[in-house]
Amino acid sequence: MTIDIRWRSIFAFVIATCLVISPFLMVPLASGAAVYDNQRLIEIFGGILALAVISCHLMSGSPIPLLFSRPIAIPLVLFFSLGFISSVTAYSPRHAFFDWANLLLLLGIAWLIAWEVSIRKDELLDKLLMVCGLAAAVYLLITILLYIVVLKVGIQPSTSQLIVGYDNYRFFNHVQTISLPLLGLLAARMPDRGRRIFWWVITALWWMLLFVGFGRGTLMGLTVAIAIAWYTMPKVAGAWCRTMALAGVAGLIAYLFFYWAIPWLLGMEPFGLLFSSLSRTVESPTSGRLLLWARAVEMMLADPWLGGGPAHFAHYGRDIPYGAHPHSWVLQIGSEWGIPALLLLSGALALAMLRLWQLRKIISAANQDTLTAWLVAGAAISVDGFVSGLIVIPTSQLWIALYVGCAWGWTRSLSPAVKTIDRKRSAGVRIMAIMAAFLMTYPLVHLTWHELRDIQSNPYSKEVTYRPRIFLDGDF
């Protein structure tokens, strides 16, 4: 067994562990770094580790599995090629190449996880889901302890005091878009009734926290995704969707009891944002996003072929409040990478979701819940990301990579055999692999070094308006 195989075997657990510690790492990893910056550094570590594992495997000359199908691989190759060209021509290639390399390495993380899941199948999948479940359970425990302290002290808490571990509680909502379906899947895959009930309760409490922060994009994404899955394949998805819907209702009831009724009985205002957000939704449905979306359209019209460059909305939108990204993955890719790149990425994603959906005809009864959860998570990410910064925030990016890797590997595990490339690599090819690895690492390390230097010389203060993109103060 070569070293790369040993590393590949534990890599998925390293990424899952990164997700576990991400909200709890309050000590700055660099002087002056905020929690968001810590989470970006954790993600960069995961990307570089993925690159090291892939490079070791290339150097070993071992067979490489072809997990990509050609109709999906070709649009993705063209997409990243256009992103590379866009980065070369951008105002700040340093920022553009960071965003480009980071997205490509997230795909590398997903590929490594998919590789292992396709080999170890349900054994690894269940372990990864359990790590995610334990992370949610620990976070809930801390949240409950904070809730008890708040009631005992008798102070009126802000939402940031109820949802900790993130510089903005919206970042936690983005994580919930991916983690809620995974928790629902974990509960469904439990072998006995007692453990299924336990993890269903955890899922319901996770819904409860969604109502505390009232992430409208997350709620809309999950609701639409569950409805679509339930309507389009009622026999396959019906049982899991009913369970998730009941967990959502139970979470709402728990929120009304713990965060509204109990504070009211103690003479306090309701906790959380449910009621205020409902009125704000009526008054301002887009929450100021029209300015961001208009600027993204302007960028697309100014350069429809290559866009302004990856990450460059943070430059062209810096005169708009919270303008480091347009709060829409469609407008972000279109304005920064160009319309052709947007069409290629959209086509690849649509084909991937179609491949999943087509499995409903051949899937066994034991795998129906798993298929439904993958479809719901994918649709929820797409819908939520259409109106939010889901694809920008480092922790939600890492959760998406884990989801893609698990769903991808599980799908490939259903195939009778996975084709591989067995050709031995020459010394020249191996040297080129090392050079490619260095070139991929350079934009990540180079920009991170400069940004951390700026953070140390100009630490954040309460007067700073956070504009999260690559790091928390993200415009340039």
Summary of the structure (lengths in Angstrom):
residues: 476
radius of gyration: 22.1
end to end distance: 46.6
largest distance: 74.8
contacts: 1661
relative contact order: 0.16
helix: 74%
strand: 1%
